Amino acid sequence: MATSPQITYDTVGIKEDVSEVIGLISPFDTPCYSGWKKPACHNTIVQWQEDALRAPAPNAAVEGSDVSMSDYNPTVMKDNRTQLFEETAQVSSTVQATDRYGRGSEMDYRVMKKSREVRRDIEYAFVGANQAKAAGDASTARTLGGAQSLIDVVDDNSGVARDFDESQVLAVHQALYEAGGEPNVLMVPPVHAISVANFAYSAGRARDFANDTTIMNVVDLYVSPFGSLSVVTNKWVRQGAAGACDVFLFEMGRWFIPSLQPMSSEPLAKTGHSEKRLISAELSLGHENASASGYITDLNNTVPAVS
């Protein structure tokens, strides 16, 4: 009986099939750094003034009487420090000269990644680290004071861990309203985006379901007696261990990022067969009035049970 000839597969010379797509999904959204205004500054110490009106009081003058001079409250000077953020990228001349899938230039690709990492570090300094300002010295870096350090309206629990609930949002919102603040964003870490979505379950409030096949469990706009708050989830808001989680009520237009050295990428001296880049920014954080925004702290990093 005749046998079929054996087929031999020759793999030599087969072209590789590599996609030009690079699967980078690490988040790099920065709601505060991207959304706040960035005026230039010219010193490592950034200063601004706050002012306030006196409290209302009975005010009735006798016709024809002489006036007495009232007290005058001067403005208050506030300040913060600039912080220098940096990252580096280095590519050998051989790698730079080699064709690679997914990018035209290896250095450009690495600079893009490092720039995103610096922006995430800046956002973390603003809202993720409860960072205090520090003057720095020859061996210690200057640090900017984060958002927590620039806010006077705080709902805390004397350092004792507790669950996050709607009453805390209402209390801070009311305090800001009475002080004259107009917060427009409720900024939460991911865990408490779920908590806010669950507010509508409390006290037997009905949920609005879109249709029979879709379950809606999200809150994009929270409306209280003191105004409306867009709910913004920020991955970099402090979401630490139990009792080390924060939620912010921001009046976004009152925040600014003084920039001494805007974000840039510049070549470093060539010392061999490689190209080097420095990616850096030097900036600070300012808040026009410490009573315009507030935050809630001492929160657990878990979603409270729905009652």
Secondary structure, 3 states (H helix, E strand, C coil): CCCCCCCCCCCCCCCCCCCCCCCCCCCCCCHHHHHCECCECCCCEEEEEECCCCCCCCCCCCCCCCCCCCCCCCCEEEEEECEEEEEEEEEEHHHHHCCCCCCCCHHHHHHHHHHHHHHHHHHHHHHHCCCCCECCCCCCCCECCCHHHHCCEEECCCCCCECCCHHHHHHHHHHHHHHCCCCCEEEECHHHHHHHHHHHHHHHCCCCCCECCECCCCCCEEEECCEEEEEEECCCCCECCCCCEEEEEECHHHEECCEEEEEEEEECCCCCCEEEEEEEEEECCEECCCCCCEEEEEECCCCCCCC
